């Protein structure tokens, strides 16, 4: 009889504990939904409707090295989908081994952002796709006309552009090159267990990950890193409380050249209020998209969290807080669309295709 009562007490106690835990989880979910949304299946665009034909072509162009002057560099070179849409370098290597000035952000979920590039100089992925191909230190093509000339010399591309843009009188244009690449990028959504949690599955995250989410919100990270991509919704000064180069100088090593001070959005607008202002990056897949920040100066996620807390929030986090937040951030690692990772077979060049220039 005594054992029976003891067992009953334990069972009732467990049920009460589960009830409390469930209530806390529901409260956390309610709070999380104030800041975050699940990822859509596709980042739709009225101006550039996503169609299977356009996505197929865009995927081929994303992997197409002949869009570069050397015939060696593709979008995937710096935004490698096998490594979560980045090259894991501080700054990328471009035409003739030139080094770019900023860290290459991931293309995964990027179509959800309010603008593109760290300084927001492109309004969307369609406009962004035009930039690197012509940038002299990236893919270095001489002109849009040269890009079109190369593609028009390849019969299969001529056919694919007709299928992707059936209403256009001249389907193979530089504008449509960018639209096709962008349509493909609009499918690069990477849902994770966090999306299942936001959709109401309270068991999708572990107890430790939920604790990290709670800490992430309470500390103030969600004030900037919000929306479906946990970032990309706004611009802010990098170094609100303390200059970022003061805090990150500890990560500059003897074998690394001195980083120039990046003025951010100011370089585009020349407005004083945009000095050191950058787009807030997405935290989706953040554990895989190192090194961090616009200059790629910090390699360790724990360090990056501490730096951000100090320069943006004016807070010195405890080791336990940092560990907790990072545990949650790792739960944002999502699934890359399976088809996107399958290398396309690209059509062969013809005798009329302009030769690469090295």
KETOR-266756 format. One line per 10 residues: their letters; for each residue x negated, y negated, z of C-alpha. Coordinates in steps of 0.2 Angstrom, whole numbers, plus 5000, padded with zeros to 4 digits. Example, Ala and Ser with C-alpha at 12.3 -4.5 7.8 and 13.67 -1.06 7.14 Angstrom:
<voses>
as	4938:5022:5039  4932:5005:5036;
</voses>
This chain:
<voses>
xxxxxxxxxx	5000:5000:5000  4986:4988:5005  4977:4992:4988  4993:4989:4979  4996:4972:4987  4977:4967:4983  4979:4972:4965  4995:4962:4964  4986:4947:4971  4972:4948:4959;
xxxxxxxxxx	4984:4950:4944  4994:4935:4950  4978:4925:4952  4972:4929:4935  4989:4924:4927  4988:4908:4936  4970:4905:4930  4975:4909:4913  4990:4897:4914  4978:4883:4920;
xxxxxxxxxx	4966:4887:4906  4980:4887:4893  4986:4870:4900  4969:4863:4899  4966:4869:4882  4982:4862:4876  4978:4845:4883  4961:4846:4875  4969:4850:4858  4981:4835:4860;
xxxxxxxxxx	4966:4824:4864  4956:4831:4849  4970:4828:4837  4969:4809:4841  4952:4809:4833  4950:4824:4821  4960:4832:4807  4957:4849:4799  4948:4849:4782  4959:4849:4766;
xxxxxxxxxx	4957:4863:4754  4952:4850:4741  4948:4831:4742  4961:4826:4729  4959:4810:4718  4973:4802:4708  4960:4794:4696  4951:4810:4694  4963:4825:4696  4954:4841:4700;
xxxxxxxxxx	4957:4855:4687  4950:4872:4685  4942:4867:4668  4934:4851:4676  4928:4860:4691  4920:4874:4680  4911:4861:4669  4906:4851:4685  4898:4866:4693  4888:4869:4678;
xxxxxxxxxx	4882:4851:4677  4878:4851:4696  4866:4865:4692  4860:4858:4676  4841:4853:4676  4843:4845:4658  4852:4831:4666  4834:4825:4671  4820:4818:4661  4808:4832:4665;
xxxxxxxxxx	4821:4846:4663  4817:4852:4680  4828:4842:4692  4847:4845:4695  4859:4839:4708  4856:4855:4717  4838:4851:4719  4841:4838:4732  4858:4844:4737  4855:4863:4738;
xxxxxxxxxx	4871:4872:4741  4862:4887:4748  4855:4876:4762  4871:4867:4765  4870:4853:4752  4853:4846:4757  4835:4850:4754  4829:4849:4772  4816:4836:4768  4814:4819:4777;
xxxxxxxxxx	4816:4811:4760  4818:4820:4743  4805:4823:4729  4810:4816:4712  4803:4813:4695  4784:4815:4694  4783:4819:4713  4789:4802:4718  4796:4802:4736  4813:4794:4738;
xxxxxxxxxx	4816:4781:4752  4831:4789:4761  4836:4806:4767  4847:4816:4755  4864:4818:4763  4874:4833:4761  4887:4835:4746  4898:4846:4757  4914:4837:4762  4906:4821:4755;
xxxxxxxxxx	4921:4818:4744  4931:4814:4760  4920:4799:4765  4925:4781:4763  4910:4777:4752  4895:4786:4746  4876:4784:4749  4869:4778:4766  4873:4760:4761  4890:4763:4753;
xxxxxxxxxx	4885:4756:4737  4896:4769:4727  4915:4769:4731  4917:4787:4728  4909:4803:4722  4913:4799:4704  4903:4783:4705  4889:4791:4715  4887:4805:4702  4881:4792:4690;
xxxxxxxxxx	4867:4785:4701  4854:4799:4703  4853:4804:4685  4847:4787:4679  4837:4783:4695  4819:4781:4690  4812:4790:4705  4826:4804:4705  4831:4812:4689  4824:4797:4678;
xxxxxxxxxx	4835:4799:4663  4832:4783:4652  4850:4779:4648  4868:4786:4648  4866:4787:4630  4851:4799:4631  4861:4810:4643  4876:4811:4631  4864:4815:4617  4856:4830:4626;
xxxxxxxxxx	4873:4837:4630  4881:4834:4613  4866:4844:4605  4873:4859:4615  4888:4866:4606  4895:4875:4622  4895:4859:4632  4905:4850:4618  4918:4864:4619  4919:4863:4638;
xxxxxxxxxx	4921:4844:4639  4935:4846:4626  4944:4858:4638  4940:4848:4653  4946:4831:4646  4959:4837:4633  4967:4820:4631  4951:4810:4628  4947:4805:4610  4929:4807:4614;
xxxxxxxxxx	4928:4819:4629  4909:4820:4631  4905:4803:4639  4893:4798:4653  4909:4793:4663  4916:4811:4661  4899:4819:4666  4901:4810:4682  4920:4814:4684  4916:4833:4681;
xxxxxxxxxx	4902:4834:4694  4914:4824:4706  4928:4836:4703  4917:4851:4708  4911:4841:4723  4929:4838:4728  4931:4857:4731  4916:4858:4742  4925:4859:4758  4918:4870:4773;
xxxxxxxxxx	4931:4874:4785  4925:4882:4802  4933:4888:4818  4935:4870:4823  4949:4869:4810  4958:4884:4817  4957:4876:4834  4965:4859:4827  4978:4870:4818  4983:4876:4835;
xxxxxxxxxx	4973:4892:4838  4967:4889:4856  4956:4904:4856  4946:4899:4840  4933:4890:4851  4923:4898:4865  4925:4891:4883  4907:4883:4881  4912:4875:4864  4928:4868:4871;
xxxxxxxxxx	4918:4861:4885  4906:4853:4872  4921:4846:4863  4927:4838:4879  4910:4831:4882  4908:4824:4864  4925:4815:4866  4921:4809:4884  4904:4802:4880  4910:4792:4866;
xxxxxxxxxx	4904:4801:4851  4921:4802:4843  4923:4784:4842  4912:4784:4826  4912:4803:4822  4930:4806:4818  4942:4811:4804  4942:4827:4795  4923:4827:4792  4918:4820:4809;
xxxxxxxxxx	4911:4805:4801  4910:4796:4784  4925:4785:4789  4916:4769:4794  4900:4759:4794  4891:4753:4809  4874:4746:4814  4861:4759:4818  4855:4753:4835  4870:4744:4843;
xxxxxxxxxx	4862:4744:4860  4843:4747:4856  4834:4746:4839  4833:4764:4832  4815:4762:4827  4810:4759:4845  4819:4775:4850  4813:4786:4835  4795:4780:4835  4791:4795:4847;
xxxxxxxxxx	4795:4806:4832  4782:4798:4820  4767:4810:4819  4749:4806:4814  4751:4815:4797  4766:4805:4793  4765:4788:4785  4773:4773:4794  4791:4772:4789  4797:4755:4783;
xxxxxxxxxx	4811:4747:4792  4827:4750:4782  4839:4736:4781  4853:4747:4777  4869:4739:4769  4861:4722:4769  4851:4727:4754  4867:4729:4744  4877:4714:4751  4864:4702:4758;
xxxxxxxxxx	4875:4698:4772  4867:4696:4789  4881:4706:4797  4876:4721:4787  4858:4721:4793  4854:4739:4799  4872:4744:4795  4874:4762:4788  4888:4774:4784  4891:4785:4799;
xxxxxxxxxx	4886:4803:4793  4897:4818:4794  4894:4831:4808  4901:4845:4798  4887:4859:4797  4875:4847:4806  4865:4861:4813  4860:4866:4795  4857:4848:4788  4841:4843:4797;
xxxxxxxxxx	4831:4832:4798  4842:4819:4804  4846:4800:4801  4843:4790:4785  4824:4792:4786  4824:4810:4791  4813:4806:4806  4820:4818:4819  4821:4837:4816  4828:4843:4832;
xxxxxxxxxx	4847:4842:4835  4846:4840:4853  4834:4825:4851  4846:4817:4838  4860:4818:4850  4850:4810:4864  4844:4796:4852  4861:4793:4846  4868:4792:4864  4854:4779:4868;
xxxxxxxxxx	4854:4768:4853  4873:4768:4850  4881:4770:4867  4868:4764:4879  4868:4781:4888  4855:4793:4894  4863:4810:4893  4859:4824:4905  4851:4840:4898  4867:4849:4902;
xxxxxxxxxx	4877:4836:4892  4866:4837:4877  4867:4856:4877  4885:4856:4879  4888:4844:4864  4876:4854:4853  4885:4870:4857  4901:4861:4850  4892:4854:4835  4886:4872:4830;
xxxxxxxxxx	4904:4877:4830  4906:4865:4815  4896:4876:4804  4908:4881:4791  4910:4892:4776  4903:4886:4759  4915:4891:4745  4910:4907:4738  4911:4903:4720  4901:4887:4722;
xxxxxxxxxx	4886:4898:4728  4886:4908:4712  4874:4902:4699  4882:4898:4683  4874:4904:4667  4869:4888:4657  4871:4887:4638  4854:4887:4628  4847:4872:4620  4846:4870:4602;
xxxxxxxx	4833:4863:4590  4842:4847:4591  4841:4845:4610  4828:4832:4615  4813:4839:4623  4810:4836:4642  4797:4823:4647  4785:4827:4661;
</voses>
